[in-house]
Amino acid sequence: MNITLSPEQMELIEAQLAQGQFSSPSEVITKALQTLAQTQQKYREWVEELRFSIEEAEAELSRGEGIPLEAVCEQLQEKFRKAREVQE
């Protein structure tokens, strides 16, 4: 497979090589692809965790275990107020 890199991409690779962390452009690209794969995996895991949390929340609401929106808003406002007081 032949790939044509843009000047910006070449600059990024050359900068990585200049830092001495990699010994070849191939190593830079391999690391970039590994990082991309890890990021995608973490995203998929995050989506699955979020989906589970939403399903769990829906089940809690259906059992009447929810908190009224107004109460949640009041709790958040109180937390923000206290955080501001600590910063001052």
N, C-alpha and C positions, 0 to 999 in steps of 0.2 A: 504494500500500500504506500503510495506516495502522497505526502501532505505538503501543501504550500502554506507557509506561515506568513502572517502579515508582519510589517516592520515592527509594530508594537509588540507582537508576540515574540519576535526574535530579541527585542530589547529586554523583555522580561526574562527570557532564558539566559541571555548573556549576563544580566545582572545577577542571577542566581549562580552562574558559573564563577563570576568575579568574586562572589562572597566566599567561594571555596568549599561550599557545602556539597557540591556535586562535581563529578569529574567529566560529565558529558551531557550534551543536550538530551540524549535518550534518558538518562537518569532523572533529569528535571521533568520531562514529560511523563515518565513512569510514576514519579511521586505525585504529580498533578492529577493523574488519572486515578491513583489510589485514593487521594484526598477527595476527589469527586465521588468515587464509589462509597467512601465512608460517610460523606455528607448526605448522599441519597439514602443510605441505609438508616442513618440517624433520623432523617425526615420521615421515612416510612414508619419507624418505630414510634416517633412522636405522634404521627397521625393515628396509629393504632391505639396508643395510650389515650389520646384525646377522644377517639371514638368510644373506647371503653368507659371513660369518665362521663361522657354524655349519656350513654346507655344507663350507667349507674345513677346519674342524676335524674333521668326520666323515671326510672323505677322508684326512686325515693319520692319524687313528686306524686307519682300515681298512688303511693301509699300514704300520702298526706304529710310527708316529712319535710316539705319545703318551707322556706322562709319567705314571707311576703317581700316583694320588691322594695317597698318603702323602708322596711327594716334593714335590708341589705344596704340601701343607699345611705341611711343614717349611720350605719356601722362604718362604712367607707369614709364618709365625711368626718366622722370622729377620729378615725385613724389618721387621715390627712392632717387634721387640726393638731393632733398630738405630735405628729412628725414635724410640722412647721414650728411648734413650740420648742422642740428639742434643737432645731437648727438655729433658732434665734438666740 
